[in-house]
Amino acid sequence: MISAKKREQLRQFMQREESKIVNIVLNDANQVAGEIDRTTADGIHLTDGRHYSYDEIAEINGVY
């Protein structure tokens, strides 16, 4: 699960004007990549419609 500190870092990442493409490692060791559409209290939404809750995520872009 992603900590509150890491969620804040993600929020700051989302405010950048650059691309928001991320690599996400899930708790089941699967990896997914995509562009973040938005982050909410319940998780991360990618532009292709996929959604991952913070409980499912082990790391984002190499950050635990």
C-alpha positions in Angstrom: 0.0 0.0 0.0 1.2 3.5 -0.9 1.9 5.7 2.2 0.3 9.2 2.7 3.7 10.7 2.0 4.0 8.9 -1.3 0.5 9.9 -2.2 1.5 13.6 -1.7 4.5 13.1 -3.9 2.2 11.6 -6.5 -0.2 14.6 -6.2 2.8 16.9 -6.8 3.9 14.8 -9.8 0.4 15.3 -11.2 0.7 19.1 -11.1 3.7 19.1 -13.4 3.1 20.1 -17.0 5.1 17.2 -18.3 3.9 13.7 -19.3 2.4 11.7 -16.5 3.4 8.2 -17.8 4.1 5.9 -14.9 5.1 2.3 -14.3 3.1 0.7 -11.5 4.0 -2.6 -9.8 1.0 -4.3 -8.2 1.1 -6.3 -5.0 0.7 -9.5 -7.1 4.0 -8.7 -8.9 2.2 -7.7 -12.1 3.4 -4.5 -13.8 1.3 -2.0 -15.7 2.2 1.2 -17.4 0.1 4.1 -18.6 -0.6 7.7 -18.4 -2.3 9.0 -15.3 -5.6 10.7 -15.9 -6.3 11.6 -12.3 -5.6 10.5 -8.7 -8.4 10.3 -6.2 -8.8 9.2 -2.6 -9.6 5.7 -3.8 -6.7 5.2 -6.2 -5.2 6.1 -9.6 -7.1 6.3 -12.8 -5.3 5.9 -16.1 -6.3 7.5 -19.4 -7.2 4.2 -20.9 -9.9 3.6 -18.2 -8.0 1.3 -15.9 -8.2 2.0 -12.2 -5.9 0.8 -9.4 -6.6 1.3 -5.7 -3.7 2.3 -3.4 -4.1 -1.1 -1.6 -3.2 -2.9 -4.9 -0.1 -0.9 -5.6 3.3 -1.9 -4.3 5.3 0.8 -6.1 5.1 3.6 -8.6 8.1 4.5 -10.8 10.4 2.6 -8.4 9.1 4.4 -5.3 7.8 2.2 -2.5 
